[in-house]
Amino acid sequence: MVRGMGNTPFKNKSVLITGGTGSFGQAMAKKLLEEDICSKVIIFSRDEWKQWEMQRSDPIFTSHKIRYFLGSIRDLKRLNLAFRDVDIVIHAAALKQVPAAEYNPSEFIQTNVTGAMHIIEAAIERKVEKVIALSTDKSVNPVNLYGATKLCSDKLIIAANAYVGNQKVPKFSVVRYGNVLGSRGSIIPLWKQMVESGAKALPITDPDMTRFWITLDEAVDFVSRCARVMKGEEIFVPKIPSAKTIDLVKALSPKIKTEVIGIREGEKLHELLISPEEAPYTFEHEDYYTLLPPVHDRSLEDRISRQRYKGKPVPKNFSYGSDNNPDMWSIKKLKRIL
């Protein structure tokens, strides 16, 4: 389980969150404002109504330290304006719905891939100190368009470290984790709504399906920690639990029936956070893993020697999947969480 952060990387910093009105963005902004040590929090998003709803949802989102900046990551000029005097960018903006990506691939490419390119260019132009981008387990050996766009985005973010030149900044890193419990668009809020509405059965795709799960608070804490320790070019993967989707249903409503509807287009039965192909570049720490890029102008040994934090190389052919995860949540544990 992901633990707390300790020292914060945000003291006296101006922090911009792309996709700031999403579940993660709001949780991250709230933590930053409650800590009250950063100089400014900028919410960058494209929907004025969601920004208005965010301001109304909690008095903390009307703090004198928060700013709301309308714009799209597809718009490079707007990003250049937004990134002025920003120290840290947390890039959470993305199109994420798997079936929608299968039907609207060009829209996902424009946001998730071209948008990442714009983030990189604007961050280098404005000399941002750090950029940390959020990724997903679906980027590992992707079988759907969403996962493929996030794989491209991750590759772009990591490669951006080679382009900063003599200015030495920004440093670019990626955080990769699984499904977020209770986030907007996840299955659990839908199931809860169906149970409250008197549904006789809940839909599941496959009784054997497994997924990685992390809470919003844990995701925020892990991103904060990675923003503190990052040197640039790492992909950080937290050690988090897995669960069967059918066990989630049993934990939520033990007596309700389930209706198997089949795996949707673009879905996997199980997810990977680290593939066997990534094992030679993966290093284990107490409660997370670090992946270094396999292709670079420096040798792997040289890159390892530069790291001030030390990790243990994982075994050959190691993989970290939602089905082979040693930390598999029981129904009893799930009940406590839900």
C-alpha positions as CSV (number, residue, x, y, z in Angstrom):
1,M,0.0,0.0,0.0
2,V,1.2,3.5,-0.9
3,R,2.3,5.5,2.2
4,G,2.6,9.2,2.9
5,M,5.0,11.6,1.3
6,G,7.1,13.2,4.1
7,N,8.8,16.3,2.6
8,T,6.7,18.1,0.1
9,P,8.0,19.3,-3.3
10,F,5.5,22.1,-3.5
11,K,6.7,24.6,-0.9
12,N,6.5,28.1,-2.4
13,K,5.8,26.7,-5.9
14,S,3.2,27.6,-8.5
15,V,1.5,24.3,-9.5
16,L,-0.6,23.9,-12.6
17,I,-2.9,20.8,-13.0
18,T,-4.2,20.0,-16.4
19,G,-7.6,18.3,-16.3
20,G,-7.9,20.0,-12.9
21,T,-11.7,19.6,-12.6
22,G,-11.5,15.8,-12.8
23,S,-11.5,13.5,-9.8
24,F,-7.8,13.4,-9.4
25,G,-7.3,17.1,-10.2
26,Q,-9.8,18.2,-7.5
27,A,-8.3,15.9,-4.9
28,M,-4.8,17.1,-5.8
29,A,-5.8,20.7,-5.6
30,K,-7.6,20.2,-2.3
31,K,-4.5,18.6,-0.8
32,L,-2.3,21.5,-2.0
33,L,-4.6,24.1,-0.7
34,E,-5.1,22.4,2.7
35,E,-1.3,22.1,3.1
36,D,-1.2,25.9,2.3
37,I,2.5,25.9,1.4
38,C,2.4,26.4,-2.3
39,S,2.2,29.9,-3.7
40,K,-0.5,29.2,-6.3
41,V,-2.7,26.3,-7.7
42,I,-3.9,26.7,-11.3
43,I,-6.7,24.6,-12.6
44,F,-6.4,24.2,-16.3
45,S,-9.4,22.7,-18.1
46,R,-11.7,23.2,-21.0
47,D,-15.1,23.2,-19.4
48,E,-16.3,26.4,-17.7
49,W,-19.3,24.7,-16.1
50,K,-17.1,22.1,-14.4
51,Q,-14.9,24.9,-13.1
52,W,-18.0,26.6,-11.7
53,E,-19.2,23.4,-10.1
54,M,-15.8,22.8,-8.6
55,Q,-15.9,26.3,-7.0
56,R,-19.3,25.6,-5.5
57,S,-18.5,22.1,-4.3
58,D,-16.1,23.2,-1.4
59,P,-15.2,26.5,0.1
60,I,-11.5,25.6,-0.2
61,F,-11.9,25.9,-4.0
62,T,-12.5,29.7,-3.6
63,S,-9.1,30.2,-1.9
64,H,-7.1,33.3,-2.8
65,K,-4.4,30.9,-4.0
66,I,-6.4,29.1,-6.7
67,R,-6.8,30.3,-10.3
68,Y,-9.1,28.8,-13.0
69,F,-7.7,28.9,-16.5
70,L,-9.9,27.9,-19.4
71,G,-8.2,26.1,-22.2
72,S,-7.4,22.9,-24.0
73,I,-4.1,21.0,-24.1
74,R,-4.8,20.8,-27.9
75,D,-4.1,24.6,-28.0
76,L,-0.4,25.3,-27.8
77,K,-0.7,29.1,-27.6
78,R,-3.1,28.8,-24.7
79,L,-0.7,26.5,-22.9
80,N,2.2,28.8,-23.4
81,L,0.2,31.6,-21.8
82,A,-1.0,29.3,-18.9
83,F,2.5,28.0,-18.1
84,R,4.0,31.5,-17.5
85,D,5.7,31.6,-14.1
86,V,4.6,28.0,-13.3
87,D,7.1,25.8,-11.4
88,I,5.4,22.3,-11.5
89,V,2.9,20.9,-14.0
90,I,0.9,17.8,-13.1
91,H,-0.5,16.6,-16.4
92,A,-3.8,14.7,-15.7
93,A,-5.9,15.8,-18.7
94,A,-6.9,13.0,-21.0
95,L,-9.7,11.3,-22.9
96,K,-10.1,8.0,-21.1
97,Q,-13.2,6.0,-22.0
98,V,-12.1,2.8,-23.7
99,P,-15.2,2.1,-25.9
100,A,-15.4,5.8,-26.9
101,A,-11.8,5.6,-28.1
102,E,-12.5,2.7,-30.3
103,Y,-15.2,4.7,-32.1
104,N,-13.5,8.1,-32.0
105,P,-9.7,7.4,-32.4
106,S,-8.8,10.7,-33.9
107,E,-10.2,12.7,-31.0
108,F,-8.2,10.6,-28.5
109,I,-5.0,11.0,-30.6
110,Q,-5.5,14.8,-30.7
111,T,-5.9,15.1,-26.9
112,N,-3.7,12.3,-25.5
113,V,-0.9,12.4,-28.0
114,T,-0.8,15.8,-29.6
115,G,-1.8,17.3,-26.3
116,A,1.2,15.7,-24.6
117,M,3.5,17.2,-27.3
118,H,2.1,20.6,-26.6
119,I,2.6,20.1,-22.8
120,I,6.3,19.3,-23.5
121,E,6.8,22.3,-25.9
122,A,5.2,24.8,-23.6
123,A,7.0,23.5,-20.5
124,I,10.4,23.8,-22.2
125,E,9.5,27.2,-23.6
126,R,8.5,28.5,-20.2
127,K,11.3,26.8,-18.3
128,V,8.9,24.9,-15.9
129,E,10.9,23.0,-13.3
130,K,9.1,19.7,-13.3
131,V,6.4,17.9,-15.4
132,I,4.8,14.8,-14.0
133,A,2.3,13.1,-16.2
134,L,-0.4,10.6,-15.1
135,S,-0.6,7.3,-17.0
136,T,-2.5,4.0,-16.8
137,D,-2.0,0.3,-16.7
138,K,-3.8,0.2,-20.1
139,S,-0.6,1.7,-21.7
140,V,1.2,-1.6,-21.0
141,N,1.0,-3.9,-24.1
142,P,-2.1,-2.0,-25.2
143,V,-4.9,-3.7,-27.0
144,N,-7.2,-0.6,-27.3
145,L,-6.8,2.8,-28.8
146,Y,-6.9,4.6,-25.4
147,G,-4.0,2.5,-24.1
148,A,-2.1,3.0,-27.3
149,T,-2.4,6.8,-27.0
150,K,-1.2,6.7,-23.4
151,L,1.8,4.6,-24.4
152,C,2.6,7.2,-27.1
153,S,2.1,10.0,-24.5
154,D,4.4,8.2,-22.0
155,K,7.1,7.8,-24.6
156,L,6.9,11.4,-25.5
157,I,7.1,12.6,-21.9
158,I,10.1,10.4,-21.1
159,A,11.9,11.3,-24.3
160,A,11.4,15.0,-23.6
161,N,14.3,14.9,-21.1
162,A,16.7,14.7,-24.0
163,Y,15.4,18.0,-25.5
164,V,15.8,20.5,-22.6
165,G,19.4,21.3,-23.6
166,N,21.7,23.5,-21.4
167,Q,18.7,25.0,-19.5
168,K,18.5,21.7,-17.6
169,V,14.8,22.0,-17.0
170,P,12.1,20.8,-17.1
171,K,12.5,17.3,-15.7
172,F,9.9,15.0,-17.1
173,S,8.6,11.8,-15.4
174,V,5.5,9.6,-15.5
175,V,3.3,8.0,-12.8
176,R,1.5,4.8,-13.9
177,Y,-1.2,3.2,-11.8
178,G,-4.5,1.3,-12.1
179,N,-8.2,2.1,-11.6
180,V,-9.1,4.8,-9.0
181,L,-11.8,3.7,-6.6
182,G,-14.8,6.0,-6.8
183,S,-13.4,8.3,-9.5
184,R,-15.7,9.9,-12.0
185,G,-16.4,7.4,-14.8
186,S,-15.4,4.3,-12.7
187,I,-17.9,1.4,-12.3
188,I,-18.4,1.7,-8.5
189,P,-20.4,4.9,-8.4
190,L,-22.6,3.5,-11.2
191,W,-23.2,0.3,-9.2
192,K,-24.0,2.2,-6.0
193,Q,-26.5,4.3,-7.9
194,M,-28.1,1.1,-9.3
195,V,-28.3,-0.5,-5.9
196,E,-29.9,2.7,-4.4
197,S,-32.4,2.7,-7.3
198,G,-33.5,-0.9,-6.5
199,A,-31.7,-2.8,-9.2
200,K,-32.1,-6.6,-9.0
201,A,-28.8,-7.3,-10.7
202,L,-25.5,-5.5,-11.4
203,P,-23.7,-5.9,-14.8
204,I,-20.2,-7.4,-14.9
205,T,-18.1,-8.0,-17.9
206,D,-16.5,-11.3,-16.8
207,P,-16.5,-13.1,-13.4
208,D,-12.7,-13.8,-13.7
209,M,-11.8,-10.2,-14.6
210,T,-9.2,-8.5,-12.3
211,R,-8.1,-4.9,-12.0
212,F,-5.6,-2.9,-10.0
213,W,-7.2,-0.4,-7.6
214,I,-5.9,2.7,-5.8
215,T,-7.8,5.2,-3.8
216,L,-7.9,8.9,-4.7
217,D,-5.9,9.9,-1.6
218,E,-3.3,7.2,-2.3
219,A,-3.0,8.4,-5.9
220,V,-2.5,12.0,-4.8
221,D,0.1,11.0,-2.2
222,F,2.0,8.9,-4.6
223,V,2.1,11.6,-7.3
224,S,3.3,14.1,-4.6
225,R,6.0,11.7,-3.6
226,C,7.2,11.1,-7.1
227,A,7.2,14.9,-7.8
228,R,9.7,15.1,-4.8
229,V,12.1,12.3,-5.7
230,M,12.0,12.4,-9.6
231,K,15.2,13.1,-11.4
232,G,13.6,13.0,-14.9
233,E,13.0,10.0,-17.3
234,E,11.4,7.6,-14.7
235,I,8.1,5.8,-14.9
236,F,6.9,5.3,-11.3
237,V,4.6,2.4,-10.5
238,P,3.1,2.0,-7.0
239,K,2.6,-1.4,-5.3
240,I,-1.2,-1.5,-5.1
241,P,-3.8,-4.2,-4.6
242,S,-5.9,-6.0,-7.2
243,A,-9.4,-7.4,-7.0
244,K,-11.8,-9.4,-9.0
245,T,-14.7,-7.3,-10.3
246,I,-17.2,-9.9,-9.1
247,D,-15.7,-9.5,-5.6
248,L,-16.3,-5.8,-5.8
249,V,-20.0,-6.5,-6.4
250,K,-20.2,-8.9,-3.5
251,A,-18.5,-6.4,-1.2
252,L,-20.9,-3.6,-2.3
253,S,-24.1,-5.6,-2.1
254,P,-23.7,-9.3,-0.9
255,K,-27.1,-10.5,-1.9
256,I,-27.5,-8.9,-5.3
257,K,-27.3,-11.0,-8.4
258,T,-24.8,-10.3,-11.3
259,E,-25.5,-10.2,-15.0
260,V,-22.5,-11.2,-17.2
261,I,-22.6,-8.8,-20.2
262,G,-19.2,-9.8,-21.8
263,I,-16.0,-7.9,-22.2
264,R,-16.4,-4.6,-24.0
265,E,-14.5,-3.7,-27.1
266,G,-10.9,-2.9,-26.3
267,E,-10.9,-4.4,-22.8
268,K,-8.5,-7.0,-21.3
269,L,-9.4,-9.7,-18.9
270,H,-6.4,-8.7,-16.7
271,E,-4.2,-5.6,-16.7
272,L,-0.4,-5.2,-16.5
273,L,1.4,-2.4,-14.7
274,I,4.8,-3.8,-15.6
275,S,5.4,-6.2,-18.6
276,P,8.1,-8.9,-18.9
277,E,9.6,-6.8,-21.7
278,E,10.1,-3.9,-19.2
279,A,11.7,-6.1,-16.5
280,P,15.4,-5.5,-17.5
281,Y,14.8,-1.7,-16.9
282,T,12.7,-2.1,-13.7
283,F,13.9,-1.6,-10.1
284,E,12.0,-2.4,-7.0
285,H,11.7,-0.2,-3.9
286,E,9.9,-0.8,-0.7
287,D,6.4,0.2,-1.9
288,Y,6.9,1.1,-5.6
289,Y,8.9,0.4,-8.8
290,T,10.9,2.6,-11.0
291,L,11.2,2.0,-14.7
292,L,14.0,3.6,-16.7
293,P,13.8,4.1,-20.5
294,P,15.3,1.2,-22.5
295,V,16.6,3.3,-25.3
296,H,18.8,6.2,-24.5
297,D,22.2,7.7,-25.4
298,R,23.6,6.6,-22.0
299,S,24.1,3.0,-20.9
300,L,21.7,1.5,-18.3
301,E,24.6,1.2,-15.8
302,D,25.4,4.9,-16.2
303,R,21.8,5.9,-15.5
304,I,21.6,3.6,-12.5
305,S,24.8,5.1,-11.0
306,R,23.3,8.6,-11.4
307,Q,20.2,7.8,-9.2
308,R,20.5,8.9,-5.6
309,Y,17.8,6.5,-4.6
310,K,18.7,2.8,-5.0
311,G,16.4,0.1,-6.2
312,K,16.8,-3.6,-6.6
313,P,16.7,-5.0,-10.1
314,V,13.6,-7.3,-10.5
315,P,14.0,-10.9,-11.7
316,K,14.3,-11.8,-15.3
317,N,10.8,-12.1,-17.0
318,F,9.2,-10.4,-14.0
319,S,5.7,-9.0,-14.6
320,Y,3.3,-7.2,-12.4
321,G,-0.2,-8.1,-13.4
322,S,-3.6,-7.7,-11.8
323,D,-4.0,-11.5,-11.9
324,N,-0.5,-12.4,-10.4
325,N,-0.4,-9.6,-7.9
326,P,0.5,-11.0,-4.4
327,D,-1.7,-8.3,-2.9
328,M,-5.2,-9.5,-4.0
329,W,-8.0,-7.9,-2.0
330,S,-10.5,-10.1,-0.3
331,I,-14.2,-9.3,-0.1
332,K,-13.7,-8.5,3.6
333,K,-11.1,-5.9,2.7
334,L,-13.2,-4.5,-0.1
335,K,-16.1,-4.0,2.3
336,R,-13.9,-1.9,4.6
337,I,-12.8,0.3,1.7
338,L,-16.2,0.7,0.1
